[in-house]
Amino acid sequence: MGHGIFFLATFVFLYYTIWTLIMPFVDTTHPIQNIFPPREWAIRIPVMILLLAAGIIGSFLGIVMVRSSTPRATRQQ
């Protein structure tokens, strides 16, 4: 399991690095350009992942804070 996650993370890192750092210098008519999505998605995807992660973490913290602020007497009933 750990090896699979490691290789997946390595593949994603290499794919994203090639997509963002090397592909802008390759001619737009080259066939390898078909492997990669449009360049604007190189910014959109990480921003969406960051917003999703921040929303999940914020929701978790909010739930924990609301639950911890209730008096202990009401929790036991």
PyMOL Python script that loads the backbone (N, CA, C, O; Angstrom):
from pymol import cmd

cmd.read_pdbstr("""\
ATOM      1  N   MET A   1       0.830  -1.203   0.000  1.00  0.00           N
ATOM      2  CA  MET A   1       0.000   0.000   0.000  1.00  0.00           C
ATOM      3  C   MET A   1       0.865   1.255   0.000  1.00  0.00           C
ATOM      4  O   MET A   1       0.629   2.187  -0.769  1.00  0.00           O
ATOM      5  N   GLY A   2       1.865   1.264   0.871  1.00  0.00           N
ATOM      6  CA  GLY A   2       2.725   2.440   0.967  1.00  0.00           C
ATOM      7  C   GLY A   2       3.515   2.690  -0.305  1.00  0.00           C
ATOM      8  O   GLY A   2       3.733   3.837  -0.694  1.00  0.00           O
ATOM      9  N   HIS A   3       3.951   1.596  -0.960  1.00  0.00           N
ATOM     10  CA  HIS A   3       4.704   1.750  -2.206  1.00  0.00           C
ATOM     11  C   HIS A   3       3.821   2.340  -3.305  1.00  0.00           C
ATOM     12  O   HIS A   3       4.270   3.173  -4.092  1.00  0.00           O
ATOM     13  N   GLY A   4       2.580   1.908  -3.350  1.00  0.00           N
ATOM     14  CA  GLY A   4       1.662   2.417  -4.364  1.00  0.00           C
ATOM     15  C   GLY A   4       1.406   3.908  -4.203  1.00  0.00           C
ATOM     16  O   GLY A   4       1.396   4.654  -5.182  1.00  0.00           O
ATOM     17  N   ILE A   5       1.200   4.335  -2.966  1.00  0.00           N
ATOM     18  CA  ILE A   5       0.973   5.755  -2.705  1.00  0.00           C
ATOM     19  C   ILE A   5       2.218   6.560  -3.050  1.00  0.00           C
ATOM     20  O   ILE A   5       2.124   7.654  -3.608  1.00  0.00           O
ATOM     21  N   PHE A   6       3.389   6.014  -2.716  1.00  0.00           N
ATOM     22  CA  PHE A   6       4.642   6.691  -3.032  1.00  0.00           C
ATOM     23  C   PHE A   6       4.814   6.859  -4.537  1.00  0.00           C
ATOM     24  O   PHE A   6       5.167   7.942  -5.005  1.00  0.00           O
ATOM     25  N   PHE A   7       4.565   5.787  -5.302  1.00  0.00           N
ATOM     26  CA  PHE A   7       4.717   5.869  -6.751  1.00  0.00           C
ATOM     27  C   PHE A   7       3.666   6.776  -7.374  1.00  0.00           C
ATOM     28  O   PHE A   7       3.958   7.477  -8.344  1.00  0.00           O
ATOM     29  N   LEU A   8       2.455   6.778  -6.842  1.00  0.00           N
ATOM     30  CA  LEU A   8       1.420   7.680  -7.341  1.00  0.00           C
ATOM     31  C   LEU A   8       1.809   9.138  -7.089  1.00  0.00           C
ATOM     32  O   LEU A   8       1.665   9.982  -7.973  1.00  0.00           O
ATOM     33  N   ALA A   9       2.297   9.431  -5.893  1.00  0.00           N
ATOM     34  CA  ALA A   9       2.715  10.794  -5.574  1.00  0.00           C
ATOM     35  C   ALA A   9       3.892  11.218  -6.441  1.00  0.00           C
ATOM     36  O   ALA A   9       3.955  12.364  -6.886  1.00  0.00           O
ATOM     37  N   THR A  10       4.821  10.306  -6.681  1.00  0.00           N
ATOM     38  CA  THR A  10       5.959  10.613  -7.541  1.00  0.00           C
ATOM     39  C   THR A  10       5.503  10.885  -8.966  1.00  0.00           C
ATOM     40  O   THR A  10       5.978  11.826  -9.601  1.00  0.00           O
ATOM     41  N   PHE A  11       4.576  10.063  -9.476  1.00  0.00           N
ATOM     42  CA  PHE A  11       4.054  10.266 -10.827  1.00  0.00           C
ATOM     43  C   PHE A  11       3.340  11.615 -10.947  1.00  0.00           C
ATOM     44  O   PHE A  11       3.560  12.356 -11.905  1.00  0.00           O
ATOM     45  N   VAL A  12       2.491  11.923  -9.977  1.00  0.00           N
ATOM     46  CA  VAL A  12       1.758  13.197 -10.015  1.00  0.00           C
ATOM     47  C   VAL A  12       2.733  14.380  -9.955  1.00  0.00           C
ATOM     48  O   VAL A  12       2.563  15.366 -10.673  1.00  0.00           O
ATOM     49  N   PHE A  13       3.747  14.277  -9.101  1.00  0.00           N
ATOM     50  CA  PHE A  13       4.736  15.346  -8.998  1.00  0.00           C
ATOM     51  C   PHE A  13       5.483  15.532 -10.317  1.00  0.00           C
ATOM     52  O   PHE A  13       5.636  16.662 -10.781  1.00  0.00           O
ATOM     53  N   LEU A  14       5.947  14.447 -10.922  1.00  0.00           N
ATOM     54  CA  LEU A  14       6.681  14.556 -12.184  1.00  0.00           C
ATOM     55  C   LEU A  14       5.786  15.070 -13.316  1.00  0.00           C
ATOM     56  O   LEU A  14       6.211  15.903 -14.116  1.00  0.00           O
ATOM     57  N   TYR A  15       4.555  14.576 -13.379  1.00  0.00           N
ATOM     58  CA  TYR A  15       3.621  15.028 -14.409  1.00  0.00           C
ATOM     59  C   TYR A  15       3.367  16.532 -14.282  1.00  0.00           C
ATOM     60  O   TYR A  15       3.431  17.265 -15.269  1.00  0.00           O
ATOM     61  N   TYR A  16       3.078  16.982 -13.064  1.00  0.00           N
ATOM     62  CA  TYR A  16       2.792  18.398 -12.851  1.00  0.00           C
ATOM     63  C   TYR A  16       4.025  19.256 -13.121  1.00  0.00           C
ATOM     64  O   TYR A  16       3.906  20.344 -13.684  1.00  0.00           O
ATOM     65  N   THR A  17       5.208  18.779 -12.728  1.00  0.00           N
ATOM     66  CA  THR A  17       6.440  19.528 -12.962  1.00  0.00           C
ATOM     67  C   THR A  17       6.719  19.665 -14.452  1.00  0.00           C
ATOM     68  O   THR A  17       7.062  20.749 -14.923  1.00  0.00           O
ATOM     69  N   ILE A  18       6.575  18.579 -15.191  1.00  0.00           N
ATOM     70  CA  ILE A  18       6.783  18.642 -16.646  1.00  0.00           C
ATOM     71  C   ILE A  18       5.753  19.559 -17.285  1.00  0.00           C
ATOM     72  O   ILE A  18       6.079  20.354 -18.166  1.00  0.00           O
ATOM     73  N   TRP A  19       4.501  19.443 -16.835  1.00  0.00           N
ATOM     74  CA  TRP A  19       3.410  20.241 -17.396  1.00  0.00           C
ATOM     75  C   TRP A  19       3.644  21.733 -17.185  1.00  0.00           C
ATOM     76  O   TRP A  19       3.406  22.528 -18.094  1.00  0.00           O
ATOM     77  N   THR A  20       4.105  22.124 -16.004  1.00  0.00           N
ATOM     78  CA  THR A  20       4.217  23.544 -15.693  1.00  0.00           C
ATOM     79  C   THR A  20       5.563  24.152 -16.043  1.00  0.00           C
ATOM     80  O   THR A  20       5.634  25.341 -16.355  1.00  0.00           O
ATOM     81  N   LEU A  21       6.630  23.370 -15.999  1.00  0.00           N
ATOM     82  CA  LEU A  21       7.958  23.948 -16.205  1.00  0.00           C
ATOM     83  C   LEU A  21       8.561  23.677 -17.578  1.00  0.00           C
ATOM     84  O   LEU A  21       9.361  24.477 -18.064  1.00  0.00           O
ATOM     85  N   ILE A  22       8.200  22.578 -18.206  1.00  0.00           N
ATOM     86  CA  ILE A  22       8.825  22.225 -19.485  1.00  0.00           C
ATOM     87  C   ILE A  22       7.912  22.491 -20.673  1.00  0.00           C
ATOM     88  O   ILE A  22       8.360  22.994 -21.703  1.00  0.00           O
ATOM     89  N   MET A  23       6.627  22.155 -20.534  1.00  0.00           N
ATOM     90  CA  MET A  23       5.717  22.246 -21.674  1.00  0.00           C
ATOM     91  C   MET A  23       5.523  23.662 -22.228  1.00  0.00           C
ATOM     92  O   MET A  23       5.247  23.792 -23.421  1.00  0.00           O
ATOM     93  N   PRO A  24       5.650  24.720 -21.439  1.00  0.00           N
ATOM     94  CA  PRO A  24       5.536  26.054 -22.067  1.00  0.00           C
ATOM     95  C   PRO A  24       6.617  26.318 -23.116  1.00  0.00           C
ATOM     96  O   PRO A  24       6.444  27.197 -23.961  1.00  0.00           O
ATOM     97  N   PHE A  25       7.712  25.587 -23.081  1.00  0.00           N
ATOM     98  CA  PHE A  25       8.787  25.795 -24.030  1.00  0.00           C
ATOM     99  C   PHE A  25       8.706  24.858 -25.233  1.00  0.00           C
ATOM    100  O   PHE A  25       9.514  24.965 -26.155  1.00  0.00           O
ATOM    101  N   VAL A  26       7.741  23.945 -25.231  1.00  0.00           N
ATOM    102  CA  VAL A  26       7.545  23.027 -26.348  1.00  0.00           C
ATOM    103  C   VAL A  26       6.543  23.657 -27.311  1.00  0.00           C
ATOM    104  O   VAL A  26       5.576  24.293 -26.892  1.00  0.00           O
ATOM    105  N   ASP A  27       6.787  23.471 -28.595  1.00  0.00           N
ATOM    106  CA  ASP A  27       5.916  24.033 -29.623  1.00  0.00           C
ATOM    107  C   ASP A  27       4.475  23.545 -29.438  1.00  0.00           C
ATOM    108  O   ASP A  27       4.244  22.378 -29.119  1.00  0.00           O
ATOM    109  N   THR A  28       3.526  24.434 -29.638  1.00  0.00           N
ATOM    110  CA  THR A  28       2.115  24.098 -29.406  1.00  0.00           C
ATOM    111  C   THR A  28       1.584  23.067 -30.393  1.00  0.00           C
ATOM    112  O   THR A  28       0.563  22.435 -30.119  1.00  0.00           O
ATOM    113  N   THR A  29       2.239  22.878 -31.522  1.00  0.00           N
ATOM    114  CA  THR A  29       1.783  21.889 -32.501  1.00  0.00           C
ATOM    115  C   THR A  29       2.417  20.517 -32.283  1.00  0.00           C
ATOM    116  O   THR A  29       2.096  19.568 -32.998  1.00  0.00           O
ATOM    117  N   HIS A  30       3.304  20.407 -31.313  1.00  0.00           N
ATOM    118  CA  HIS A  30       3.960  19.123 -31.049  1.00  0.00           C
ATOM    119  C   HIS A  30       2.943  18.128 -30.486  1.00  0.00           C
ATOM    120  O   HIS A  30       2.098  18.505 -29.674  1.00  0.00           O
ATOM    121  N   PRO A  31       3.014  16.854 -30.911  1.00  0.00           N
ATOM    122  CA  PRO A  31       2.015  15.858 -30.458  1.00  0.00           C
ATOM    123  C   PRO A  31       2.018  15.615 -28.945  1.00  0.00           C
ATOM    124  O   PRO A  31       0.998  15.200 -28.395  1.00  0.00           O
ATOM    125  N   ILE A  32       3.124  15.860 -28.273  1.00  0.00           N
ATOM    126  CA  ILE A  32       3.170  15.624 -26.823  1.00  0.00           C
ATOM    127  C   ILE A  32       2.265  16.595 -26.068  1.00  0.00           C
ATOM    128  O   ILE A  32       1.906  16.341 -24.919  1.00  0.00           O
ATOM    129  N   GLN A  33       1.899  17.698 -26.702  1.00  0.00           N
ATOM    130  CA  GLN A  33       0.987  18.659 -26.064  1.00  0.00           C
ATOM    131  C   GLN A  33      -0.393  18.050 -25.825  1.00  0.00           C
ATOM    132  O   GLN A  33      -1.141  18.531 -24.975  1.00  0.00           O
ATOM    133  N   ASN A  34      -0.736  16.994 -26.569  1.00  0.00           N
ATOM    134  CA  ASN A  34      -2.048  16.346 -26.399  1.00  0.00           C
ATOM    135  C   ASN A  34      -2.157  15.583 -25.087  1.00  0.00           C
ATOM    136  O   ASN A  34      -3.265  15.268 -24.654  1.00  0.00           O
ATOM    137  N   ILE A  35      -1.033  15.277 -24.443  1.00  0.00           N
ATOM    138  CA  ILE A  35      -1.042  14.526 -23.189  1.00  0.00           C
ATOM    139  C   ILE A  35      -1.452  15.418 -22.016  1.00  0.00           C
ATOM    140  O   ILE A  35      -1.950  14.924 -21.005  1.00  0.00           O
ATOM    141  N   PHE A  36      -1.246  16.710 -22.148  1.00  0.00           N
ATOM    142  CA  PHE A  36      -1.455  17.643 -21.045  1.00  0.00           C
ATOM    143  C   PHE A  36      -2.675  18.530 -21.303  1.00  0.00           C
ATOM    144  O   PHE A  36      -2.942  18.908 -22.443  1.00  0.00           O
ATOM    145  N   PRO A  37      -3.414  18.859 -20.235  1.00  0.00           N
ATOM    146  CA  PRO A  37      -4.545  19.789 -20.386  1.00  0.00           C
ATOM    147  C   PRO A  37      -4.050  21.215 -20.656  1.00  0.00           C
ATOM    148  O   PRO A  37      -2.847  21.471 -20.603  1.00  0.00           O
ATOM    149  N   PRO A  38      -4.963  22.135 -20.943  1.00  0.00           N
ATOM    150  CA  PRO A  38      -4.556  23.528 -21.142  1.00  0.00           C
ATOM    151  C   PRO A  38      -3.829  24.085 -19.924  1.00  0.00           C
ATOM    152  O   PRO A  38      -4.059  23.644 -18.798  1.00  0.00           O
ATOM    153  N   ARG A  39      -2.957  25.049 -20.156  1.00  0.00           N
ATOM    154  CA  ARG A  39      -2.083  25.564 -19.092  1.00  0.00           C
ATOM    155  C   ARG A  39      -2.832  26.270 -17.967  1.00  0.00           C
ATOM    156  O   ARG A  39      -2.352  26.276 -16.833  1.00  0.00           O
ATOM    157  N   GLU A  40      -3.985  26.863 -18.240  1.00  0.00           N
ATOM    158  CA  GLU A  40      -4.692  27.565 -17.169  1.00  0.00           C
ATOM    159  C   GLU A  40      -5.131  26.601 -16.060  1.00  0.00           C
ATOM    160  O   GLU A  40      -5.340  27.019 -14.922  1.00  0.00           O
ATOM    161  N   TRP A  41      -5.270  25.326 -16.389  1.00  0.00           N
ATOM    162  CA  TRP A  41      -5.637  24.330 -15.373  1.00  0.00           C
ATOM    163  C   TRP A  41      -4.480  24.028 -14.431  1.00  0.00           C
ATOM    164  O   TRP A  41      -4.689  23.456 -13.361  1.00  0.00           O
ATOM    165  N   ALA A  42      -3.277  24.401 -14.809  1.00  0.00           N
ATOM    166  CA  ALA A  42      -2.123  24.212 -13.919  1.00  0.00           C
ATOM    167  C   ALA A  42      -2.241  25.099 -12.678  1.00  0.00           C
ATOM    168  O   ALA A  42      -1.631  24.814 -11.648  1.00  0.00           O
ATOM    169  N   ILE A  43      -3.016  26.159 -12.776  1.00  0.00           N
ATOM    170  CA  ILE A  43      -3.267  27.029 -11.619  1.00  0.00           C
ATOM    171  C   ILE A  43      -4.613  26.688 -10.986  1.00  0.00           C
ATOM    172  O   ILE A  43      -4.733  26.662  -9.761  1.00  0.00           O
ATOM    173  N   ARG A  44      -5.615  26.428 -11.802  1.00  0.00           N
ATOM    174  CA  ARG A  44      -6.956  26.175 -11.280  1.00  0.00           C
ATOM    175  C   ARG A  44      -7.024  24.937 -10.380  1.00  0.00           C
ATOM    176  O   ARG A  44      -7.645  24.978  -9.317  1.00  0.00           O
ATOM    177  N   ILE A  45      -6.394  23.848 -10.798  1.00  0.00           N
ATOM    178  CA  ILE A  45      -6.473  22.596 -10.035  1.00  0.00           C
ATOM    179  C   ILE A  45      -5.885  22.746  -8.636  1.00  0.00           C
ATOM    180  O   ILE A  45      -6.562  22.396  -7.669  1.00  0.00           O
ATOM    181  N   PRO A  46      -4.645  23.256  -8.475  1.00  0.00           N
ATOM    182  CA  PRO A  46      -4.119  23.413  -7.108  1.00  0.00           C
ATOM    183  C   PRO A  46      -4.934  24.395  -6.264  1.00  0.00           C
ATOM    184  O   PRO A  46      -5.073  24.197  -5.057  1.00  0.00           O
ATOM    185  N   VAL A  47      -5.471  25.444  -6.879  1.00  0.00           N
ATOM    186  CA  VAL A  47      -6.289  26.401  -6.121  1.00  0.00           C
ATOM    187  C   VAL A  47      -7.571  25.726  -5.634  1.00  0.00           C
ATOM    188  O   VAL A  47      -7.986  25.939  -4.495  1.00  0.00           O
ATOM    189  N   MET A  48      -8.199  24.918  -6.483  1.00  0.00           N
ATOM    190  CA  MET A  48      -9.410  24.212  -6.058  1.00  0.00           C
ATOM    191  C   MET A  48      -9.108  23.213  -4.944  1.00  0.00           C
ATOM    192  O   MET A  48      -9.884  23.088  -3.997  1.00  0.00           O
ATOM    193  N   ILE A  49      -7.994  22.507  -5.052  1.00  0.00           N
ATOM    194  CA  ILE A  49      -7.608  21.555  -4.003  1.00  0.00           C
ATOM    195  C   ILE A  49      -7.335  22.303  -2.698  1.00  0.00           C
ATOM    196  O   ILE A  49      -7.738  21.847  -1.627  1.00  0.00           O
ATOM    197  N   LEU A  50      -6.657  23.442  -2.778  1.00  0.00           N
ATOM    198  CA  LEU A  50      -6.365  24.234  -1.585  1.00  0.00           C
ATOM    199  C   LEU A  50      -7.643  24.755  -0.929  1.00  0.00           C
ATOM    200  O   LEU A  50      -7.771  24.706   0.294  1.00  0.00           O
ATOM    201  N   LEU A  51      -8.580  25.247  -1.719  1.00  0.00           N
ATOM    202  CA  LEU A  51      -9.845  25.740  -1.168  1.00  0.00           C
ATOM    203  C   LEU A  51     -10.662  24.608  -0.549  1.00  0.00           C
ATOM    204  O   LEU A  51     -11.270  24.785   0.507  1.00  0.00           O
ATOM    205  N   LEU A  52     -10.676  23.457  -1.197  1.00  0.00           N
ATOM    206  CA  LEU A  52     -11.387  22.307  -0.653  1.00  0.00           C
ATOM    207  C   LEU A  52     -10.775  21.865   0.677  1.00  0.00           C
ATOM    208  O   LEU A  52     -11.496  21.604   1.640  1.00  0.00           O
ATOM    209  N   ALA A  53      -9.446  21.781   0.725  1.00  0.00           N
ATOM    210  CA  ALA A  53      -8.770  21.375   1.964  1.00  0.00           C
ATOM    211  C   ALA A  53      -9.013  22.394   3.074  1.00  0.00           C
ATOM    212  O   ALA A  53      -9.259  22.015   4.219  1.00  0.00           O
ATOM    213  N   ALA A  54      -8.945  23.687   2.743  1.00  0.00           N
ATOM    214  CA  ALA A  54      -9.197  24.712   3.751  1.00  0.00           C
ATOM    215  C   ALA A  54     -10.632  24.643   4.256  1.00  0.00           C
ATOM    216  O   ALA A  54     -10.875  24.841   5.446  1.00  0.00           O
ATOM    217  N   GLY A  55     -11.583  24.365   3.374  1.00  0.00           N
ATOM    218  CA  GLY A  55     -12.975  24.218   3.793  1.00  0.00           C
ATOM    219  C   GLY A  55     -13.190  23.024   4.699  1.00  0.00           C
ATOM    220  O   GLY A  55     -13.927  23.112   5.682  1.00  0.00           O
ATOM    221  N   ILE A  56     -12.557  21.915   4.381  1.00  0.00           N
ATOM    222  CA  ILE A  56     -12.693  20.720   5.215  1.00  0.00           C
ATOM    223  C   ILE A  56     -12.057  20.948   6.580  1.00  0.00           C
ATOM    224  O   ILE A  56     -12.651  20.610   7.604  1.00  0.00           O
ATOM    225  N   ILE A  57     -10.867  21.512   6.603  1.00  0.00           N
ATOM    226  CA  ILE A  57     -10.190  21.777   7.881  1.00  0.00           C
ATOM    227  C   ILE A  57     -10.969  22.797   8.703  1.00  0.00           C
ATOM    228  O   ILE A  57     -11.121  22.632   9.913  1.00  0.00           O
ATOM    229  N   GLY A  58     -11.465  23.850   8.054  1.00  0.00           N
ATOM    230  CA  GLY A  58     -12.260  24.852   8.766  1.00  0.00           C
ATOM    231  C   GLY A  58     -13.546  24.275   9.319  1.00  0.00           C
ATOM    232  O   GLY A  58     -13.944  24.605  10.436  1.00  0.00           O
ATOM    233  N   SER A  59     -14.197  23.420   8.553  1.00  0.00           N
ATOM    234  CA  SER A  59     -15.424  22.774   9.037  1.00  0.00           C
ATOM    235  C   SER A  59     -15.137  21.872  10.228  1.00  0.00           C
ATOM    236  O   SER A  59     -15.881  21.870  11.209  1.00  0.00           O
ATOM    237  N   PHE A  60     -14.061  21.108  10.137  1.00  0.00           N
ATOM    238  CA  PHE A  60     -13.691  20.228  11.241  1.00  0.00           C
ATOM    239  C   PHE A  60     -13.403  21.035  12.503  1.00  0.00           C
ATOM    240  O   PHE A  60     -13.876  20.691  13.586  1.00  0.00           O
ATOM    241  N   LEU A  61     -12.634  22.100  12.362  1.00  0.00           N
ATOM    242  CA  LEU A  61     -12.332  22.935  13.534  1.00  0.00           C
ATOM    243  C   LEU A  61     -13.587  23.585  14.097  1.00  0.00           C
ATOM    244  O   LEU A  61     -13.744  23.687  15.314  1.00  0.00           O
ATOM    245  N   GLY A  62     -14.480  24.025  13.219  1.00  0.00           N
ATOM    246  CA  GLY A  62     -15.732  24.613  13.685  1.00  0.00           C
ATOM    247  C   GLY A  62     -16.586  23.623  14.449  1.00  0.00           C
ATOM    248  O   GLY A  62     -17.148  23.960  15.491  1.00  0.00           O
ATOM    249  N   ILE A  63     -16.688  22.401  13.940  1.00  0.00           N
ATOM    250  CA  ILE A  63     -17.463  21.374  14.632  1.00  0.00           C
ATOM    251  C   ILE A  63     -16.848  21.067  15.992  1.00  0.00           C
ATOM    252  O   ILE A  63     -17.567  20.946  16.984  1.00  0.00           O
ATOM    253  N   VAL A  64     -15.533  20.942  16.046  1.00  0.00           N
ATOM    254  CA  VAL A  64     -14.864  20.650  17.310  1.00  0.00           C
ATOM    255  C   VAL A  64     -15.075  21.790  18.302  1.00  0.00           C
ATOM    256  O   VAL A  64     -15.312  21.541  19.485  1.00  0.00           O
ATOM    257  N   MET A  65     -14.994  23.030  17.838  1.00  0.00           N
ATOM    258  CA  MET A  65     -15.180  24.173  18.735  1.00  0.00           C
ATOM    259  C   MET A  65     -16.614  24.248  19.249  1.00  0.00           C
ATOM    260  O   MET A  65     -16.831  24.557  20.420  1.00  0.00           O
ATOM    261  N   VAL A  66     -17.594  23.971  18.394  1.00  0.00           N
ATOM    262  CA  VAL A  66     -18.996  24.014  18.824  1.00  0.00           C
ATOM    263  C   VAL A  66     -19.271  22.905  19.829  1.00  0.00           C
ATOM    264  O   VAL A  66     -19.939  23.130  20.839  1.00  0.00           O
ATOM    265  N   ARG A  67     -18.767  21.730  19.560  1.00  0.00           N
ATOM    266  CA  ARG A  67     -19.003  20.616  20.482  1.00  0.00           C
ATOM    267  C   ARG A  67     -18.286  20.815  21.809  1.00  0.00           C
ATOM    268  O   ARG A  67     -18.799  20.401  22.848  1.00  0.00           O
ATOM    269  N   SER A  68     -17.123  21.432  21.800  1.00  0.00           N
ATOM    270  CA  SER A  68     -16.385  21.613  23.052  1.00  0.00           C
ATOM    271  C   SER A  68     -16.922  22.783  23.856  1.00  0.00           C
ATOM    272  O   SER A  68     -16.607  22.889  25.041  1.00  0.00           O
ATOM    273  N   SER A  69     -17.720  23.666  23.269  1.00  0.00           N
ATOM    274  CA  SER A  69     -18.229  24.805  23.999  1.00  0.00           C
ATOM    275  C   SER A  69     -19.524  24.505  24.740  1.00  0.00           C
ATOM    276  O   SER A  69     -19.950  25.302  25.576  1.00  0.00           O
ATOM    277  N   THR A  70     -20.157  23.376  24.452  1.00  0.00           N
ATOM    278  CA  THR A  70     -21.384  23.030  25.171  1.00  0.00           C
ATOM    279  C   THR A  70     -21.050  22.592  26.584  1.00  0.00           C
ATOM    280  O   THR A  70     -20.041  21.919  26.797  1.00  0.00           O
ATOM    281  N   PRO A  71     -21.875  22.960  27.553  1.00  0.00           N
ATOM    282  CA  PRO A  71     -21.606  22.568  28.948  1.00  0.00           C
ATOM    283  C   PRO A  71     -21.636  21.049  29.097  1.00  0.00           C
ATOM    284  O   PRO A  71     -22.354  20.353  28.379  1.00  0.00           O
ATOM    285  N   ARG A  72     -20.852  20.557  30.032  1.00  0.00           N
ATOM    286  CA  ARG A  72     -20.747  19.110  30.242  1.00  0.00           C
ATOM    287  C   ARG A  72     -22.052  18.516  30.753  1.00  0.00           C
ATOM    288  O   ARG A  72     -22.335  17.354  30.461  1.00  0.00           O
ATOM    289  N   ALA A  73     -22.855  19.257  31.497  1.00  0.00           N
ATOM    290  CA  ALA A  73     -24.111  18.731  32.020  1.00  0.00           C
ATOM    291  C   ALA A  73     -25.089  18.409  30.887  1.00  0.00           C
ATOM    292  O   ALA A  73     -25.839  17.438  30.986  1.00  0.00           O
ATOM    293  N   THR A  74     -25.094  19.197  29.827  1.00  0.00           N
ATOM    294  CA  THR A  74     -26.010  18.930  28.738  1.00  0.00           C
ATOM    295  C   THR A  74     -25.522  17.785  27.863  1.00  0.00           C
ATOM    296  O   THR A  74     -26.329  17.146  27.188  1.00  0.00           O
ATOM    297  N   ARG A  75     -24.229  17.511  27.859  1.00  0.00           N
ATOM    298  CA  ARG A  75     -23.690  16.401  27.058  1.00  0.00           C
ATOM    299  C   ARG A  75     -24.075  15.049  27.644  1.00  0.00           C
ATOM    300  O   ARG A  75     -24.209  14.078  26.899  1.00  0.00           O
ATOM    301  N   GLN A  76     -24.259  14.961  28.976  1.00  0.00           N
ATOM    302  CA  GLN A  76     -24.517  13.678  29.625  1.00  0.00           C
ATOM    303  C   GLN A  76     -25.978  13.272  29.499  1.00  0.00           C
ATOM    304  O   GLN A  76     -26.280  12.095  29.697  1.00  0.00           O
ATOM    305  N   GLN A  77     -26.866  14.136  29.194  1.00  0.00           N
ATOM    306  CA  GLN A  77     -28.296  13.806  29.130  1.00  0.00           C
ATOM    307  C   GLN A  77     -28.658  13.063  27.888  1.00  0.00           C
ATOM    308  O   GLN A  77     -29.823  12.717  27.693  1.00  0.00           O
TER     309      GLN A  77
END
""", "prot")
cmd.dss("prot")
cmd.show_as("cartoon", "prot")
cmd.util.cbc("prot")
cmd.orient("prot")
